[in-house]
């Protein structure tokens, strides 16, 4: 049986549809995958900055490291460093950003002397010219450690905290990268060797030269929320030492570290700090001073306890009825008796307010309040149309 021109045309049309439809679906799916997933390509590592090896040979000879970032194919704009170390062996003494590559400090360094987690958060700033991409690796920050007097000779490791919610983060502004999606792929830890001669260095129980002498509030310590209050911390450092940081812990959230203002950087500090308590309860506010050697003052020397209650719920006041004098007799203007009549006024019952049914509003991009069809719905519709076209074409082909 020969094929006419019409049959050949329909047959070719069917073949084209059978090839184009699966190919189109595949390409759209690949495009969706590229848009959904960020490419994790960046890596962080440590580079020794003093000596040929990370060895602490004496108490005054710290081990220092440059934190290096290799962005690879990412376009890095933000880095949060969280570095773990053993606080029974090491003491972080400095943690400074590289302002050439990361000129904006979003969160000042926390040495983590009590937690073993040194943190700092940095950004390239507002200029797109500062985006970190390509090679070679760039320096992010420098961190230095001393050995504790309680440490034993041997080795210990420092590493990048990879906790998905609170650990190290690297964010990229690449076209395939999602906002706030961590693109950090790999990290490399470092090892520090503590020599026998380094034992006896900075002690874990070293006394701070800084002390908090008083903590004053601008109002009482009881009230209802919201409760705004300003605390003023007063303290000083001994001798020629200075106070480098004031830490406020209000007892209802994260701590606040201040490294400038109020006399910080000098021998004497008078530092005011406002805060608003929004929740009822009992809260203990604490202030700690840190001296220029990085040692904190005694915990609990400056505290204030606030006892706060929720504000009473407001309600409409009940009207007070006007008292009616008791019936009696008296002398009127004409000398006759005066009769007092008691009148009872009925209180009207409240009229209920009719409840209005909420109107159904369709948001832009929706139909009747339902979400608008997404790319997957379009693909399914297109595939269904193609299958229907193939069936119709086949019927026409064999019907001619």
C-alpha positions in Angstrom: 0.0 0.0 0.0 1.5 3.3 -1.1 1.5 6.5 1.0 0.0 9.6 -0.4 1.5 13.0 0.1 -1.0 13.8 2.9 -0.2 10.6 4.7 3.6 11.2 4.5 3.0 14.8 5.8 1.0 13.5 8.8 3.5 10.7 9.5 6.3 13.3 9.6 4.3 15.5 11.9 3.7 12.6 14.3 7.4 11.7 14.3 8.4 15.3 15.0 6.0 15.5 17.9 7.3 12.2 19.4 10.8 13.6 19.4 10.2 17.2 20.3 7.9 16.6 23.3 10.2 14.4 25.4 13.2 16.7 24.5 11.3 19.8 25.6 10.3 18.3 28.9 13.9 17.2 29.6 15.4 20.6 28.9 12.8 22.4 31.0 13.5 20.0 33.9 17.3 20.6 33.6 16.7 24.4 33.7 14.6 24.0 36.8 17.4 22.0 38.5 19.9 24.7 37.7 17.7 27.3 39.3 17.0 25.4 42.4 20.4 24.2 43.6 23.4 26.4 44.5 26.8 25.2 43.4 28.8 24.4 46.5 32.4 25.0 45.4 34.1 27.2 48.0 36.7 25.9 50.5 38.4 27.3 53.6 41.8 26.4 55.0 44.5 27.6 57.5 47.9 28.9 56.5 50.6 29.3 59.1 51.8 32.9 59.3 54.6 32.5 61.9 57.5 30.1 61.4 57.5 27.1 59.1 55.3 25.0 61.4 52.4 25.7 63.8 54.4 25.2 66.9 54.1 27.0 70.2 57.6 26.7 71.6 57.3 29.3 74.5 54.6 31.2 76.3 55.3 34.5 74.4 55.5 32.7 71.0 51.9 32.3 69.8 50.7 30.2 66.8 49.1 32.4 64.2 47.1 31.3 61.1 45.7 33.1 58.1 42.2 31.8 57.2 42.2 31.4 53.4 39.2 31.2 51.1 39.2 29.5 47.7 35.9 30.6 46.0 36.4 28.4 42.9 33.3 29.1 40.7 31.3 30.9 43.4 31.1 34.7 43.7 31.5 35.2 47.5 30.1 38.2 49.2 29.8 37.0 52.8 31.7 34.8 55.2 30.9 33.8 58.8 33.8 32.0 60.5 33.3 29.7 63.5 36.6 28.1 64.6 36.6 25.3 67.1 39.6 24.8 69.5 40.3 23.1 72.8 40.0 25.6 75.6 41.8 23.2 78.0 45.0 23.6 75.9 44.7 26.8 73.9 43.6 30.4 74.4 42.6 32.5 71.4 44.3 35.9 71.8 43.5 37.8 68.5 41.1 37.4 65.7 41.3 40.2 63.1 39.6 40.5 59.7 41.5 41.2 56.4 40.0 44.5 55.5 41.4 44.4 52.0 39.3 41.5 50.9 36.5 42.0 53.4 36.2 45.7 54.3 32.9 45.4 56.2 32.7 43.7 59.6 29.1 42.6 60.4 29.8 41.0 63.7 33.0 41.7 65.7 35.3 38.9 66.8 34.4 36.8 69.7 37.4 34.8 70.9 35.3 32.2 72.5 37.5 31.8 75.6 34.7 30.0 77.5 33.0 28.2 74.6 35.9 27.1 72.4 34.3 28.7 69.4 36.0 31.8 68.0 33.6 33.7 65.6 33.6 36.6 63.3 31.2 37.7 60.4 32.5 39.6 57.4 31.2 41.1 54.1 32.7 42.5 51.0 30.4 45.6 51.4 28.1 47.2 48.9 30.4 47.4 45.8 30.1 44.6 43.3 33.8 45.2 42.5 34.7 43.6 45.8 33.1 40.2 45.1 35.5 37.4 45.7 35.8 34.9 42.8 38.3 32.9 40.8 41.9 32.3 41.9 44.2 32.6 43.8 42.8 32.0 47.4 42.1 35.2 49.4 42.8 35.9 53.0 39.7 36.3 55.2 41.1 36.8 58.7 44.1 36.0 61.0 43.7 34.1 64.3 46.4 33.6 67.0 46.6 31.2 70.0 48.7 30.8 73.1 49.2 27.7 75.1 47.6 27.5 78.6 49.7 26.8 81.6 47.4 23.8 82.3 48.1 22.3 78.9 50.3 19.3 78.3 53.0 19.1 75.6 51.7 17.5 72.4 49.4 18.3 69.5 45.9 19.8 69.3 43.7 20.7 66.4 41.7 23.7 65.3 38.9 23.3 62.7 36.0 25.0 61.1 32.6 24.4 62.7 30.3 22.9 60.0 27.0 22.9 62.0 24.3 23.6 59.4 22.5 26.2 61.5 25.2 28.0 63.6 28.5 27.0 62.0 30.7 28.5 59.3 28.9 29.9 56.3 30.0 31.2 52.8 27.4 33.0 50.7 27.6 33.6 46.9 25.8 36.0 44.6 26.3 33.9 41.5 23.3 33.5 39.1 22.9 29.8 40.0 23.3 30.4 43.8 20.3 30.9 46.1 20.1 33.6 48.7 21.3 32.5 52.1 22.4 29.1 50.8 25.7 28.0 52.1 28.1 27.3 49.2 31.0 26.0 51.4 32.1 22.7 50.0 35.3 21.8 51.9 37.3 22.8 55.0 40.8 21.8 56.1 41.7 21.8 59.8 45.1 22.7 61.2 47.3 21.1 63.9 49.2 23.0 66.6 52.2 21.5 68.4 52.7 22.6 72.0 56.3 22.2 73.0 57.3 21.5 76.5 58.8 25.0 76.9 55.4 26.5 76.1 53.6 25.0 79.2 53.3 27.7 81.8 52.1 30.4 79.5 48.7 32.1 79.8 46.7 30.5 82.5 43.1 29.5 82.3 42.6 31.1 85.7 44.6 34.3 85.0 43.2 37.3 86.9 41.8 40.1 84.8 43.1 43.6 85.4 39.7 44.9 84.6 36.8 45.1 87.1 33.2 46.2 87.0 32.6 48.4 90.1 28.9 49.3 89.6 25.9 48.8 87.4 23.2 51.5 87.6 19.7 51.6 86.2 17.8 54.8 85.2 14.6 53.4 86.9 13.4 50.7 89.3 13.8 47.0 88.6 10.0 46.2 88.6 7.3 47.1 86.2 5.2 45.9 83.3 6.2 45.1 79.8 7.2 46.6 77.5 9.9 47.9 79.9 12.6 50.2 78.5 15.6 50.7 80.8 19.2 52.0 80.5 22.0 50.4 82.4 25.3 52.2 82.9 28.3 50.0 83.6 31.2 51.6 85.5 34.7 50.1 85.9 38.4 50.4 85.4 41.6 48.5 84.8 44.6 48.5 87.1 47.9 50.2 86.4 48.5 51.1 82.7 46.1 48.4 81.5 43.0 49.3 79.5 39.5 47.9 79.1 39.0 46.6 75.5 35.5 45.3 75.6 32.2 45.6 77.6 29.8 42.6 77.3 26.1 43.0 78.2 23.9 40.0 78.9 20.3 41.1 79.5 19.1 37.7 80.4 16.4 37.5 77.6 18.5 36.9 74.5 21.9 37.1 72.9 24.8 39.0 74.5 26.0 42.4 73.2 29.7 43.1 72.8 31.0 46.7 72.6 34.5 47.7 71.7 34.2 51.4 71.2 32.6 54.3 73.1 32.0 55.1 76.8 35.7 55.1 77.5 36.5 51.6 76.1 40.2 51.5 75.2 41.2 53.6 78.2 41.8 52.8 81.9 38.3 53.9 83.0 34.9 53.1 81.5 31.4 54.6 82.0 29.3 52.9 79.4 25.4 53.4 79.1 23.3 50.9 77.1 19.5 51.0 76.6 17.4 47.9 76.3 13.6 47.1 76.2 12.2 43.9 77.9 9.2 42.7 75.9 8.3 39.6 77.9 7.2 39.1 81.4 9.4 37.2 83.9 12.5 37.6 86.0 15.7 38.5 84.2 19.2 38.9 85.5 21.3 41.5 83.6 25.1 41.0 83.8 28.0 43.1 82.6 31.6 41.8 82.1 34.6 43.8 81.3 37.6 42.4 79.3 41.1 43.9 79.6 43.6 44.5 76.8 45.2 41.1 77.5 41.9 39.4 76.6 41.0 38.3 80.2 37.4 38.9 81.4 36.5 40.3 84.8 34.8 38.3 87.5 31.4 37.0 86.4 28.6 38.3 88.7 30.4 41.4 90.0 27.8 43.7 88.2 24.3 42.4 88.0 20.7 43.7 88.1 17.6 41.6 88.6 14.4 42.8 86.9 11.0 41.4 87.8 8.4 42.2 85.1 4.8 41.4 84.7 2.4 41.6 81.7 0.2 44.6 81.4 -3.4 44.2 82.6 -5.9 43.5 79.9 -7.9 46.7 79.1 -11.7 46.5 79.5 -14.6 49.0 79.3 -15.3 50.3 82.8 -18.7 49.5 84.3 -20.7 52.6 84.7 -21.4 53.5 88.3 -25.1 54.2 89.0 -26.1 57.5 90.5 -27.2 56.8 94.1 -30.9 57.6 94.8 -31.6 59.2 98.1 -34.0 57.3 100.4 -37.6 58.4 100.7 -38.2 60.8 103.6 -39.8 64.0 104.6 -38.4 67.5 104.8 -39.3 71.1 104.6 -39.9 72.6 101.2 -39.9 76.2 100.1 -43.5 76.5 101.1 -43.0 74.8 104.4 -44.8 71.7 103.4 -43.4 68.2 103.3 -41.0 67.1 100.5 -41.5 63.6 99.2 -38.5 61.8 97.5 -39.5 59.3 94.8 -37.2 56.4 94.0 -36.9 55.9 90.2 -35.5 52.7 88.8 -33.8 53.0 85.4 -33.4 49.7 83.4 -30.0 49.1 81.9 -30.5 48.4 78.1 -29.3 45.0 76.9 -26.2 45.2 74.6 -27.1 44.9 71.0 -25.0 42.2 69.3 -22.8 43.3 66.5 -23.5 41.2 63.3 -20.5 39.2 62.1 -19.5 40.0 58.6 -18.3 37.0 56.5 -14.8 37.7 55.2 -14.7 38.4 51.5 -12.7 36.1 49.3 -10.0 38.1 47.5 -7.9 36.6 44.8 -4.3 37.7 45.0 -2.3 38.6 41.9 -1.1 35.5 40.2 -3.9 33.3 41.6 -7.3 32.1 40.4 -10.1 32.2 42.9 -7.6 32.3 45.8 -5.7 29.2 44.5 -2.1 29.4 43.5 -1.4 30.0 39.8 0.0 27.0 37.9 3.7 26.7 38.0 6.2 25.5 35.4 5.4 21.8 36.2 1.7 22.4 35.4 2.7 24.0 32.0 5.0 21.0 31.2 2.1 18.5 32.0 -0.3 20.5 29.9 2.1 20.7 27.0 2.8 17.0 27.2 -0.9 16.2 27.3 -1.5 18.3 24.3 1.3 16.6 22.4 -0.1 13.1 23.2 -3.5 14.2 22.1 -2.0 15.6 18.8 -0.3 12.2 18.2 -3.5 10.3 18.7 -5.4 12.6 16.3 -2.7 12.5 13.7 -2.6 8.7 13.9 -6.4 8.5 13.3 -6.1 10.8 10.4 -3.2 8.9 9.0 -5.0 5.6 9.0 -8.3 7.1 8.0 -7.0 8.6 4.8 
